[in-house]
Amino acid sequence: MLEFYYNPRSPMARRVWVTLLEKNIPFEPILVNLNGSQMEPEFLAINPFHHVPVIIDDGFRVIESLAIMDYLEAKYPTPEMLPKEAQGLATVRMVQMVTNNELLPQIITQLYEDTSSPKVVQAREHINKVFSFLVELLGENSYFGSDRLTLGDIVVGGAISLLVQSGISLKNYPKLNDWLDRLMQREAWSKTELNQEEFEQFKRVLKILRDRKLNQASSKAVTSIT
Ligand SMILES: N[C@@H](CCC(=O)N[C@@H](CS)C(=O)NCC(=O)O)C(=O)O
């Protein structure tokens, strides 16, 4: 059976988790505690970059959430979640890339900086720009790039639900608000949504991981100039 290495508080793992549930693919969940066990040799042999999610399917290992989702779509094509026609496909890819490149970095600022700091003000402006762009992309469709759920919805849905939990409102974006409600009514989404306590845990773990990354980057910089 397909093995799914995950942590329930990882937004990247949630993308894959929701895809597995929406496609009704049987899987064995393997919990990776992100408290250091991702650095153990056994897990590093599976993913040398110490990240969840990872899947192993028929002996084939896939890392990187977007690559895993593409793999699942190709191997388990029903229900179809990646439109084949040009505009639908491009829309899904735009949504995925804009989420990773424009939205996720702002979420980090939004979560950890003081709400009155200029960084948060800038982050909110950028988030609003992304929201307006998403409304345009959604158009009259129920989902991004299609009238059925797509891999674009899964990626941006996870990010926007985190933003809403962190206090960002969609009230100025009624179409986006309705779209998020549609997602959250689906079983795969309610099952994988964090409750408030889990959300606070997620923030603590993310802060530890982020500080560790920043420390590694600064000690590398010191080594390279000494
Ligand atoms: N680009 C990767 C990022 C995965 C990622 O950042 N995973 C985090 C959890 S959300 C993780 O496992 N962090 C553990 C660590 O950095 O040691 C993907 O999309 O799969």
The ligand as an SDF file (V2000), in Angstrom:
LIG
                    3D

 20 19  0  0  0  0  0  0  0  0999 V2000
    9.0650   22.2560   -0.8750 N   0  0  0  0  0  0  0  0  0  0  0  0
    8.6430   21.2210    0.0630 C   0  0  0  0  0  0  0  0  0  0  0  0
    8.5850   21.8550    1.4250 C   0  0  0  0  0  0  0  0  0  0  0  0
    8.1520   20.8590    2.5070 C   0  0  0  0  0  0  0  0  0  0  0  0
    8.3030   21.4720    3.8980 C   0  0  0  0  0  0  0  0  0  0  0  0
    8.7530   22.6180    4.0670 O   0  0  0  0  0  0  0  0  0  0  0  0
    7.9370   20.6770    4.9080 N   0  0  0  0  0  0  0  0  0  0  0  0
    8.0750   21.1250    6.2750 C   0  0  0  0  0  0  0  0  0  0  0  0
    6.7510   20.9900    6.9920 C   0  0  0  0  0  0  0  0  0  0  0  0
    5.5150   22.0620    6.2650 S   0  0  0  0  0  0  0  0  0  0  0  0
    9.0630   20.2050    6.9840 C   0  0  0  0  0  0  0  0  0  0  0  0
    8.9890   19.0100    6.8590 O   0  0  0  0  0  0  0  0  0  0  0  0
   10.0010   20.7760    7.7500 N   0  0  0  0  0  0  0  0  0  0  0  0
   10.9480   20.0310    8.5230 C   0  0  0  0  0  0  0  0  0  0  0  0
   12.3230   20.6350    8.5190 C   0  0  0  0  0  0  0  0  0  0  0  0
   12.5220   21.7030    7.8860 O   0  0  0  0  0  0  0  0  0  0  0  0
   13.2200   20.0470    9.1310 O   0  0  0  0  0  0  0  0  0  0  0  0
    7.2920   20.6430   -0.3640 C   0  0  0  0  0  0  0  0  0  0  0  0
    6.5130   21.3720   -1.0090 O   0  0  0  0  0  0  0  0  0  0  0  0
    7.0330   19.4630   -0.1070 O   0  0  0  0  0  0  0  0  0  0  0  0
  1  2  1  0
  2  3  1  0
  2 18  1  0
  3  4  1  0
  4  5  1  0
  5  6  2  0
  5  7  1  0
  7  8  1  0
  8  9  1  0
  8 11  1  0
  9 10  1  0
 11 12  2  0
 11 13  1  0
 13 14  1  0
 14 15  1  0
 15 16  2  0
 15 17  1  0
 18 19  2  0
 18 20  1  0
M  END
$$$$
